[in-house]
Amino acid sequence: MSGGQLKTNQDGIPHILPEDKSGLYTTGDKQNSWVGVTILQELFLKEHNYIAEQMSKKYPSMTDEDIFNATRLVIAALVAKIHTTDWTVSQMQQYNCSHFHVVAHTQSCCISPYHSKG
């Protein structure tokens, strides 16, 4: 780890996820179970390294470990935001949740035991 950044594949072609000698990824989902998971891992690895690079420029007195931990916190918050306000709401909009008295709006989600249909 240098500058709080995660290890990457040095060539970066066609991807930057680090691999072992057999070609399997050494981080995240080592089973390579689904291409979507691999794409998300690469996306968040790139985002982590970008944020770490920006933080190391803005706060040069921070240690690599501090930059890494601060960046990890930013990425965790981003993943939580995406899951909570984007993915969950879109899932609730796709399915009929009236049985659970759930009202899904485009920007937020409200669960109310008093909401009536109609």
N, C-alpha and C positions, 0 to 999 in steps of 0.2 A: 504494500500500500504506500503510495506516494502522494502527498497533497490531499489525503483523505479520499482518494479515488479507488475504485474497485479495479482488480486485475482484469485485463482484457486480452483477447487474441491479438497478437502483435500486428499481423497483416491487416486485420479488419475486413478482409474480403472472404466470403460474402457477408460475414457477420463479425461481431466483436466479442461474442461469448467465448470465454476461455475453454479449451478442449484438452483432453489428455491425449496420449499417443494413439489410442484406438479410435479417436474421433468423437468420443462422448463428452458432453459438456461437464465441466468440473464444478459448476455452481447451480443452485436452484434445483429444478426438476431434472434429476440425473437419468430418469427413465425416458426422457424425450417422449412423453406420453401423448402430447397433443401439440400441434404446430402453433395453436393460439397461445398456449402457455409459454412456449419458447419465444414467440414474438413479444409478448408482454415482458418477459425477463430481459430481453435485449433492450426494449424501450426504456424500462426503468433503470437498467444499468447505465445507459447513455444519459438519462436524466440525472441520475446520481452523480456521475462524473462531471457533468456540466455544472451542476449546483456546487459541487466541491471545488471545481476550478474557480468559479465566481467568488466563493467564500474565501478561498486562499488569497485571491487578489485583493479583496476588500479588507480582510483581516489577516495580514501577514504574520502577526504575532501568535496566531493560533497554531497549536501542534497538529500534526497529521491525524492523531487520534481524536482530538476535539473537532476538527473539521469533519472527519468521518462520522462521528456520533451526531453532530448537528445536522449533517446532510441526511443521515439515516432517519432522523426524526422528521425532517421535511418530507421525505419520500413516504414514510409511514402515514403522515397526515394526508398527503395527496391520495394515497391508496384508500384510506378511510373515507375521504370525501367522495371519491369516485364510486366506491361501493355503496355508501349511504345515500347520497343525494342524486346520483345518476343511475347506477345499475338497479338498485332496489326499486326506485320509483318507476323505471321503465318496465321492470318485471311486473309490478303491481298494476300498471296500466294495461298490460297484455292479458291479464287474467281477470276473470270476474271475481272480485273480492267482496262482493256484497254480502256473502254469507258470513264474513268475518267483521262486517260493519266497518270496512276500510274505505276511505275516500282518497283517491290518488289524484293529485293536481299536477300540472305540468312542472311547477317549480318546487313543490313541497308535498309532503304526505302527512295526512292527519288520520289518526286512529281514534274513533269516537264510539263508545258503546251506545250513544244516544242518537247517532245519525240514522235518519230514516231514509228508505229508498224513495226516490221520486223527486 
